[in-house]
């Protein structure tokens, strides 16, 4: 399993052979609460790092999910249409949002590794 | 996910208990309040619909109006028939303004020797100032910041409460009386904000922790937070002040013309009476409606509502996912010409029009104890 990289907005990306799988962190799913709908991007759409890529709708509120790196959407997790609760139950596994082809792999250098992210969320309290 | 500085927020006397129970605390109306506990909003919502949920609503404002002119004085601020309210009965009413809009909604109880008022947390200071305009020798206002408020709601609430206070068994919806609950002096109202049977219990702040622990020790009862409170009241079709009721919206537009008592329709004498009575007679230009969304995308407050041709006809004021129904629901204001149940409309969510059908409220039937 490859390494996870995290944004300050609590997205994660896992990169294998230039393909990045994107989701939201366990911290994020706990903050957002029970998911009821995930508005996923269309396949083929291009995002720059930080663009709004998806919307996570919990019982409580709608929260934007940003592209952690620049790239082109190659696949989406269609299972979330019927079971958005996967994001709560398995945020780093079956709760993934979409997969993208990285167009600027150096974007990863601006992200946090797991150790740095853990320190970051501990600071948030 | 940035939040205001929590150090400036007030807490209720149960804040430590909430944290002990795993609450996620969020700012609400100047208070740090539990939005949900360890199990999450969906589980709390479903527990309230199937068993009984305990809510801390101590952030709400409680006050007493007393002396011989209290009733007449209050009637100059609200359209409700307060003089016709029998002892031990509760009435939902609202403070209106000169334009007929709603400054707050509140519950008024005839407690015998005084009127007991419960107002929204966000409007507490404004309401007290407003009430001070009618006080004098014959009408005394006493704010009750040392009182806490608990809501026990759900189909099992009646049976659970009866084990701690047998007297509640013969209480019906919108009745109130003083009694001991588990030996603790309380003022118990059979009322609530979920559409379920249940109680709102006013108790001394010093006793509320003891009372909350006694209630939570009952097997049917679990704690619930503001998240479930909001999804429950939305399913019940109940308005949230600040969203569905504002100073720009009249009770008639809100579908709440029934708060204007028969005697008050004849005599007026409350702020905005001319406008409100005219709207009752000729019909309002816009109306609050329920909307059922046909796909899974929730529409939230401020989403634009259009007709099938894409012309704007109104705006969503509350919306979210209905845990009981399994699909999104919303309420909002639309042009009266498209307010009939069954009308197909569109709600714009992130630039995409989504189908929404005008639906009678409540979305989930009320289960009050009427007899």
Interface residues (C-beta under 8 A of the other chain):
Chain A: X9 X10 X28 X30 X31 X33 X34 X36 X37 X39 X55 X57 X58 X59 X60 X61 X62 X63 X81 X88
Chain B: X1 X24 X35 X36 X40 X41 X42 X45 X227 X231 X296 X297 X298 X300 X320 X321 X323 X328 X350
